[in-house]
Amino acid sequence: TSLSILDLCLTAHFSEKPSLFVGPTGTGKSVYITDYLLNSVDQKIFKPVVINFSAQTTAKQTQDIIMGKLDKRQKGVFGPPFGQKMVIYVDDLNMPMPETYGAQPPIELLRQWLDHWRWYDLKDCSSIQLIDCIFIGSMGPAGGGRNQITPRFLRHLNLISINEFDDDTMLTIYNSIISWHLTTKQFPKEFSTLGQNIVNATLQIYKGAIKNLLPTPEKSHYLFNLRDFSRVIQGCCLSSPNFIEDTDTFRRLWVHE
């Protein structure tokens, strides 16, 4: 599981080898890692720093965020408080916009760190060595605003793939969610079969949209993922038997979503 892999990433044997989780949008990369860092690790030892990259993120912003969380151990050496390790988690790693010559400055800064375990002070250009820091990143496949990552950076990383859910898994997840909603809100029994039909129909439309509504330069927003599927089910789960009097009304709500 993802949690077991994250456990390995933070143990002494693997901690010197940074890791990168790659998978389509909506597969839970950020949720897995953030929840693990905030709730599952020993907070007395591991201190997480979460950074979300965007197209406008700069190398200076990245360095300032990381340096702001580190203490000065001695001259030219920075790290977390003694006896602790800093876990630097970068989400949407491949989002920064390439500059004129194709490089992505925030990623080149991280590459310099992983190449030499140091970078340089922006004021006096003195060397800054970083110690007791662990890198974990996550990103989606290139395309739709995401860019290719330079192999010079990827060579440092353990690549871990998170795949999309298959149809049976998606049906199980969303059928459970909508069945729980209908039961908790005490909808009449005839709604139970309708809930399964709605999930099946949503899956068919979702698959059809991915296959037929492909992104083009004029319609670059035609990128569908599990978040779109979830929004439809989430909208249906806002219903109440006080306002949904029959199954036809519930169907109209689904069509609206």
Sequence and secondary structure as in RCSB ss.txt:
>XXXX:A:sequence
TSLSILDLCLTAHFSEKPSLFVGPTGTGKSVYITDYLLNSVDQKIFKPVVINFSAQTTAKQTQDIIMGKLDKRQK
GVFGPPFGQKMVIYVDDLNMPMPETYGAQPPIELLRQWLDHWRWYDLKDCSSIQLIDCIFIGSMGPAGGGRNQIT
PRFLRHLNLISINEFDDDTMLTIYNSIISWHLTTKQFPKEFSTLGQNIVNATLQIYKGAIKNLLPTPEKSHYLFN
LRDFSRVIQGCCLSSPNFIEDTDTFRRLWVHE
>XXXX:A:secstr
 HHHHHHHHHSTTTTTS EEEE  TTSSHHHHHHHIIIIIS TTTEEEEEEE  TT  HHHHHHHHHTT EEEET
TEEESSTT EEEEEEESTT S   TTS  HHHHHHHHHHHHSEEE TTT  EEEE SEEEEEEE  SBTTB    
HHHHTTSEEEE     HHHHHHHHHHHHHHHHHHTT  THHHHHHHHHHHHHHHHHHHHHHHS   STTTT    
HHHHHHHHHHHTT  TTT  SHHHHHHHHHH 
